[in-house]
Amino acid sequence: MEYVRFLYIAYGSVCELETQAMISGELGYVKKTEASGIKRANRGCRDNAQSVDQISGKQTIDSLNP
């Protein structure tokens, strides 16, 4: 079950990237449309991490989401 730890790390990194895209769009470092595109692409990665988590039968990532 070593992969579960890496799954958490990957999920955290994906969430951090999404937050950074939101902040950079709000501060004007990138266009808001570019930030939205990053968030959309990032959402696919996050969904994949959740899918792997659910397939494993642990469903641990879903418990992190409010």
Contact map, one row per residue, 1 for C-alpha under 8 A:
111110000000000000000000000000000000000000000000000000000000000000
111111000000000000000000000000000000000000000000000000000000000000
111111100000000000000000000000000000000000000000000000000000000000
111111110000000000000000000000000000000000000000000010000000000000
111111111000000000000000000000000000000000000000000000000000000000
011111111100000000000000000000000000000000000000000000000000000000
001111111110000000000000000000000000000000000000100010000000000000
000111111111000000000000000000000000000000000000000000000000100000
000011111111100000000000000000000000000000000000000000000000000000
000001111111110000000000000000000000000000000000100000000000000000
000000111111111000000000000000000000000000000100100000000000100000
000000011111111100000000000000000000000000000000000000000000000000
000000001111111110000000000000000000000000000000000000000000000000
000000000111111111000000000000000000000001001100000000000000000000
000000000011111111100000000000000000000000000100000000000000000000
000000000001111111110000000000000000000000000000000000000000000000
000000000000111111111000000000000000000001000000000000000000000000
000000000000011111111100000000000000011001000000000000000000000000
000000000000001111111110000000000000000000000000000000000000000000
000000000000000111111111000000000000000000000000000000000000000000
000000000000000011111111100000000011011000000000000000000000000000
000000000000000001111111110000000011001000000000000000000000000000
000000000000000000111111111000000000000000000000000000000000000000
000000000000000000011111111111000010000000000000000000000000000000
000000000000000000001111111111110110000000000000000000000000000000
000000000000000000000111111110010000000000000000000000000000000000
000000000000000000000011111111000000000000000000000000000000000000
000000000000000000000001111111110000000000000000000000000000000000
000000000000000000000001111111100000000000000000000000000000000000
000000000000000000000001101111110110000000000000000000000000000000
000000000000000000000000100111111110000000000000000000000000000000
000000000000000000000000110101111111000000000000000000000000000000
000000000000000000000000000000111111100000000000000000000000000000
000000000000000000000000100001111111110000000000000000000000000000
000000000000000000001101100001111111111000000000000000000000000000
000000000000000000001100000000011111111100000000000000000000000000
000000000000000000000000000000001111111110000000000000000000000000
000000000000000001001000000000000111111111000000000000000000000000
000000000000000001001100000000000011111111100000000000000000000000
000000000000000000000000000000000001111111110000000000000000000000
000000000000000000000000000000000000111111111000000000000000000000
000000000000010011000000000000000000011111111100000000000000000000
000000000000000000000000000000000000001111111110000000000000000000
000000000000000000000000000000000000000111111111000000000000000000
000000000000010000000000000000000000000011111111100000000000000000
000000000010011000000000000000000000000001111111110000000000000000
000000000000000000000000000000000000000000111111111000000000000000
000000000000000000000000000000000000000000011111111100000000000000
000000100110000000000000000000000000000000001111111110000000000000
000000000000000000000000000000000000000000000111111111000010110000
000000000000000000000000000000000000000000000011111111100000000000
000000000000000000000000000000000000000000000001111111110000000000
000100100000000000000000000000000000000000000000111111111111100000
000000000000000000000000000000000000000000000000011111111111000000
000000000000000000000000000000000000000000000000001111111110000000
000000000000000000000000000000000000000000000000000111111110000000
000000000000000000000000000000000000000000000000000011111110000000
000000000000000000000000000000000000000000000000000011111111000000
000000000000000000000000000000000000000000000000010011111111111000
000000000000000000000000000000000000000000000000000011000111111100
000000010010000000000000000000000000000000000000010010000011111110
000000000000000000000000000000000000000000000000010000000011111110
000000000000000000000000000000000000000000000000000000000011111111
000000000000000000000000000000000000000000000000000000000001111111
000000000000000000000000000000000000000000000000000000000000111111
000000000000000000000000000000000000000000000000000000000000001111
